[in-house]
Amino acid sequence: MEYYLVKWKGWPDSTNTWEPLQNLKCPLLLQQFLNDKNNYLSQVKKGKAIIPKDNNKTLKPAIAQYIVKKAKQRIALQKWQDELNRKKNHKGMIFVENTVDLEGPPTDFYYINEYKPAPGISLVNEVTFGCSCTDCFFEKCCPTEAGVVLAYNKNQQIKIPPGTPIYECNSRCQCGPDCPNRIVQKGTQYSLCIFRTSNGCGWGVKTLVKIKRMSFVMEYVGEVITSEEAEKRGQLYDNKGITYLFDLDYESDEFTVDAAQYGNVSHFVNHSCDPNLQVFNVFIDNLDTRLPRIALFSTRTIYAGEELTFDYQMKGSGDTSSDSVDHSPARKRVRTVCRCGAVTCRGYLN
């Protein structure tokens, strides 16, 4: 008779018991057990290791350890997924998936929905006026007052070229929440999945639904720090081979967004030299041109299951030239090798 070692929910490991199959009324867990076992064996075979013949019908210690670790990882990732969805303030759901290795949730990452100012930096610059439009498409709205055109068409797709700022209606405007010039402020509308990549790029983000071209996907948020502080942190990040600094250089280079420890789903979006997301500067309730919000829009149709990427060298100005990057003090450091695999790959992230 086959017996399975059972970890009882809510009880310590010391109360684990061996149970015959007939006592187990958990088909999903049993299927996960078999899947984990088969995954481990397939990984061993790929490594061309010799698997001893199993004569006594017991699991080898290495297999048993893997299955236990995988089960604990699955529980930890589910708890993290639940935590992310409790903290988010947007419509789209967040899912977490790891079918590649035993990596669990990051231990030093905190989910936030908006910029977190570092000590000594104030983001309070509340807008003092707003539009009184009845139809923001046809009247003199916030973008016109700022000297630019309305960024969106009637399908909520961006119609302006990269480098042009977006001015959305704000809290002082008399138009309602259904105003066509309120897109970024509503947050991510798509269900996204943080997943473990199989190409050595760590975590990545994929969409679970089709995203139309030129659509708003997510904001890039993090801790707002000075460029001087960014230079110091950048040295440390380069030694670890990570890149989370985004310079707010719409009109000046006083501030940088650091998403290493504080951020949202965008923290996990990988770089590509041929990305499907484009960066835009956005102004809503804070019109300080030193502190634009960073929005990521799709450059083409992105299909369900496809990974989301943006160019880490891309600026809100739309410039990705090396000269533009070198002018930023937070970028003059050890170069990190790029693994995007694009035909147009430049070879480095920075």
N, C-alpha and C positions, 0 to 999 in steps of 0.2 A: 504494500500500500504506500502511496505517495503522501509525504507529510510536508507542510509548508510552515516556515517560521513566521509568525504573525506579530506585527507591532500594533498594539491596540491604541486607537486614537484617544488622546488625553491621558494615557498611562505611560509610566517610565519604561525604559528598555528592560528593567529587571523583571517586569511582568509579562514579557514576551512568552508566547506558548507555541508549541508545535501542534498543528491541526491537520487532520485529513482533508482531502479535497471536498468531501461531501459536506463539511462544516463551513465552507467558504461561500458566502452569498455575495460575492463582489467580482463579477465578471470583468469589469473595467480594470480593476487592479491586477487581476490575473493576466489580462491581456498585456498590460504594461510590463508586468514581470517577465513574460515571455519575450516581448519586444526588446526589453533591456538586455536579456540574456542573449538573444540572437544578434543584437547590435554589437555586443562585446565580442562575441565569437567571430563576427565578420571583420571587426577591426583587427583581431589577432591574426586572422587569415591573411588580411592585406599586408600585415607585417611579416608574413611568411614564417611565423613561429610554429613549432610543432605542438599540436594540442594532444595531450595524453589521452589514450582511450579510456572512456568512462565506464568501468566495469561494475562499480558498486552503486551506480545511479545517484551519487551525491554530487553536489555542486563543488567545483574546485574553489578554494578560498579566494582566489583572485576574481572569479566570476561573482561570488557571493558579495564580496566587498564592493564591486562595481554596482551591483543591483541595489545595495543598501544606499550607497552614495547617490545614485541616480534618483532613488525614491525621495531622499532628503532634499536633493536639489529641486525636484519637482514641487515639493511642498513649499520650499523657500521662494521659488519663482512665482508660485500662485499667490503667496502672501504679498510679495512685492507688487505684482500686478494689481491686486486689490487696493494696495496703498496708493499706487499711482492714480487709479481711477477715483479714489476718494479725494485726492488733492487737486486734480485737474478741474478747471472751470469752463471747459469747452464741451461741445456736443460729441465729438468723435471719441470712441472708446480706445483704450490702450491695451494691447495684448503683449505677452512676453513668451518667447519660445527659444529653447536651446536643444537642438537635436544633434549637436556637434561634439560637445565635450561636457565636462563636469563643472564648468564655471557657474557660480551662483550670482545673486544680485550684487552690484557694487556696494562696498561698505562705506564709501566716503562721498556719496552723491545724494543731494537733497533736492527734491522736486519743487520748483517754483513756477508761478504763472506769469510773472512780470519781472522787470529789472529789480535787482537788489543792490542798492547803493552801498558802497564801502564806507566805513567811517570817514566823516569829513566831506562827503559828497552829497549834495542835495538835488533831488529830482523834482522837487516841488516848484513848478512853474506853471500854475494852472492858467488855462486859456481864459481870457476875459471877454471874449465875444464869440458869437456864433451866427449861423445863417437863420433866416426866417422864411425859407423856401417852402412852397407847397409841393413843388416838384424839382428836386435838385438836379435833374437831368437838363432842364431847360432854363433854369434861373441862375442868377449871379450867386453861386454857392462858394463854399470855403476855398476850393482850389483856385477859383478866379480871383478871390481876394488875395491869395498868396502869389498870384502871377503865373499859375500853371493851369493846365487843363484837367478836367475830371478824369481820373485814372481808369475807370471801369466802363464797360458797355452794359447793355441791358441783360446780358447773360452772366453778369458778375465776373467777367473775365477782364484781365488787365489789358489795356490798349495802348499804353504809353511805352516808349522805348526805355531800356535799362539806363540808369543814370538820372532819370527824371524823378523828382520826389513825389510821393503820394500825400495829399492832404485830405484826410477824411473828415466828415462832420463830427462834431465833438459834443461834450455834455452841455454846452451852452446853446446848441442849435435847437430850433423849434421842430425840426423834422423828427419823426418817430423812429423806432428801432428797425422798421422795415425799409428805411431809406436806402437807396441803391449805392450810397456813398459811405456805407458802414459795412465793411467787409473784414478787414484785418482785426478790428476790435471785437468781432464775434468769436474769434478763435478757430481752432482746427475743427472742420466739419466732417473729416474723414476718419474712419477707424484705421489705426496704424498698429504695426507690430514691431516691437523691439526684438530682434532675433540675433542669434550667434552666427556669424559668417563662417564659411568653410574655407576661406582663402587667407586666413591669418589676419584679417582686419578687425578682429574683436567683435564687438556688438555693431549692429547696423539697424536700419529702419526700413521696413517695406510697407507698402500700402495694401490693404485688404480689399479695397474697392477701386474701381476705375476712376481716375482723376482726369478731367478735361484739361486740354492745353490752356495755358495762361490763367490758371486758377490759383487762388491763394491756398497754400498748404499748411504752413505753420510759421510761427515767429521764432527768431533766435533770441533767447533770453539768458541771462546769467548775472553775475556780479559786475557792477559798473565800477571800474577802478581807473586811476590815472595812468597815463601812458608810461610814466616813470615806473610805477609799480608793475605795469605789464612787462616792462623790460626785465625786471628782476625775476618775475615769475616765469617768463619765457625761457630764461636760461635753465631753470629747473625742469620745465616741461620738455625741452629739447633733449635733455639728458635721459629722459624717460621715453622719448620718441612719441610724445603726444602733442596734439595741437588743439587748443580750445579758445584761443584769443582772437577776437574780432574787433578790429579798429573802427571806432566811430569817427570816420574822417570825411563826413559829408561836406563840412566847411572848415574844420580844424581837426587837429589830432590830439586833443586834450584827453580824451577818454577812450577806454577799451572795454569791451564786454568779455569777461572771463567765465566760461561755462564749465570749467573743470569740476568744480564742487557743487555749484548751484546752477540749475538749468531745468529745461523741460525735455520733451522728446528730441528736440534738435541736438541735444548733447550727444546723441548716439548716431546721428547722420554722418555717414562716411564721405570722404572726399572723392571726387572723380575729375579728371581733366576733360571729360566729356559728360557733364552733369545733366540731370533732368530738372533741376531747380535753379532759379535765378534770384539774386538778391535785389531788394528795393528798400530805400529809406522811406519811412512812414512817419507822419506827424499827425497827432490826434489831439489829445488834451495838453500835451507839452510841446510848445512851438519853439523851444530852444534848439537852434540848428546844430548845437554841439552834441545833442543827445537824441538823435533819431531812433525810432524803433526799427528793427531789422525784420523784414518779412521775406519769406521764401515762396515764390510762385513757380508753378510748373512751366517748363519751356515747350513741352509737347504732351501728347496724350500719354499717361502713365497707366499701365494695366495692373489689375489685381495681382499681387504676388511679386511685383517688381520693386527692387530696392530703390530708395530715394537717395540722391546724392547732390551735393553742390560743390563748387570749386572753392577750396579754402583760400585761394588767392583773389577771389572775386570781391570787388568792392561795391558799395552802394552806388558808386559812380558808373558801374558797369565795366570798369577797367580791370583787366587781368594781366597787364604787362608786368614784366619783372621790375621795370623802373618804378612802377606804382608801388609794388611791394617793398622794394628796397628803401623807399622814402619813409616807411613806417618804422619807427624805432623798435617796435615790438617784434619785428620780423628779421632783424639782422643777427641771426644766430646760426648754430649748427643746422645743417640741412637734413630733413627727414625724408627717407626714400619713399616714393609713392608706389602703391600696390594696386592701383585702380584697374590696370589691365586694358585701358582704352587705347585705341590705335593712335590717338593724338597725345598719349601720356608724355608729360614733360620730365618725368623721372623723379621729381621731388614734390613734397607737399608745400614747401615754403621756399 
